[in-house]
Amino acid sequence: MKMKYLWLYIVAIVASLGGLLSGYDTGVISGALLFINETWDLSDSLQGFLVSSVLIGAVIGAATNGILADIFGRKKIIMATAVIFMTGSILCALAPNVVVLIISRIFVGFAVGIVNFVVPLYLSEISPKALRGTLVSLYQWAITAGILFSYVINSAFANAVYSWRWMLFAGVVPSLILLVGMSLMQDTPRWLVSKNRNEEAKKVFQKIEPSIDADKEIEDIKQTISKSSEKSEKFVFKKWMVMPFVVGIGIMFAQICTGINTIIYYAPTIFKSAGFDSNITAIYATAGIGIINFLMTIVAIYFTDKLGRKPLLYLGLTGVMLSLFALGTSFAFADVLGSYQKWVAVGSLVTYIIFFAMSLGPVGWIIVSEVFPLKIRGISMSICTVSNFAFNFFVVASFPILLHRIGGAWTFWIFGFVSILCIIFVYFCVPETKGISLEKIEENWINNVNPRNF
């Protein structure tokens, strides 16, 4: 870590705690669900709705707060999510019945929806172009850290009285850390300039990157805002605005509809279907998946500003596709494999996580944080995040039903075929944004540059 960027990294790490919270609330239900089922005997459809209920709140949170992030700033919105996370965790832990638990998870989901667009937005706008991919990747790394933390907590409380209640309550701790940490940070210089708070923006630029020509950066941002303002009356209807949304929503589809959250939410359930005989063993196996997810995201952090976004996407999607076909095959030939099926399933899931964590996980959020013009970046990322959670809700709610109706083989093969379509999409539609300033990316769209020629 270069010392001149020390404060920048501190800011990025603190903001990324929002990702840790999102990851925690994503992963904790995987273990808690096994014990919730022992408290209340839930049908397949009710299990799916309980798990996916957080995504209902996430869609609402993402849809309603893009405008607020543009009005009140990125910092205040991140702090608000910490309070919501904290409150929601307490409500989930105290839920007297499954209906209250579902409502509480919807409330937590509201914060998940907000944080999933506002933290990458914050990191993107505060980062120098040479480090933007690395710093936005920290958000995904924090998500994997949160997922791993949830698996560790699940393992720690698996034998405790009121086990699932303690699992859900533990989210209070990182929420409090995020709230205190963000209260000490500044808002992004790009948002400050958009509100004509140029002197504040200059101080932030000088603090996060001491060698920068702050006046020139501010002037570039003002010129970009000015160009956008000239087109503001018919902004939405301009042809050049179509492709950023195609890329943003498309990459969210690729990230979710290749099946990642069926693994994160249902890994213990998948392991039990594949032959693991106890809740505890399935949870421990899932913790191993969390460790690999956490470690492999470091690869993306290291390479995203060296190799670029698209090479990582090609490599990752290919690995994800092959892993899904292998996982489906393990279910198709379960009788032949016998006791070996569970180890083929473990191997397939581990391989899947390795390739997803080094590509689609972090790179998806990097691209979404880069491709939209400054004037509507908040609301645009909000729209993409809504699409992310809408895709997520459909996939997660339908997974237990698919698993029991058409079987594990076809369920995972379907995700494998989706991965092939996503590779084609990346080739034709996704631009390479490595080393390009946000202002230059916007200029390329205005000038109708083909995404393959960025």
Buried (B, 14 or more C-beta within 10 A) or exposed (E): EEEEBEBBBBBBBBBBBBBBBBBBBBBBBBBBBBBBBEBEEBEBEBBBBBBBBBBBBBBBBBBBBBEBBBEBBBBBBBBBBBBBBBBBBBBBBEBEEBEEBBBBBBBBBBBBBBBBBBBBBBBBBBBBBEBBBBBBBBBBBBBBBBBBBBBBBBBEBBEEEEBBBBBBBBBBBBBBBBBEBBEEBBBBBBBBBBBEBBEBBBBBBEBBBBEBEBEEBBEBBBEBBEBBEEBEEEBEEEEBBEBBBBBBBBBBBBBBBBBBBBBBBBBBBBBBBBBBEEBBBBBBBBBBBBBBBBBBBBBBBEBBBEBBBBBBBBBBBBBBBBBBBBBBBBBBBBEEBEEEBBEBBBBBBBBBBBBBBBBBBBBBBBBBBBBBBBBBBBBBBBBBBBBBBBBBBBBBBBBBBBBEEEBBBBBBBBBBEBBBBBBEBBEEBBBBBBEBBBBBBBBBBBEEBEBEEB
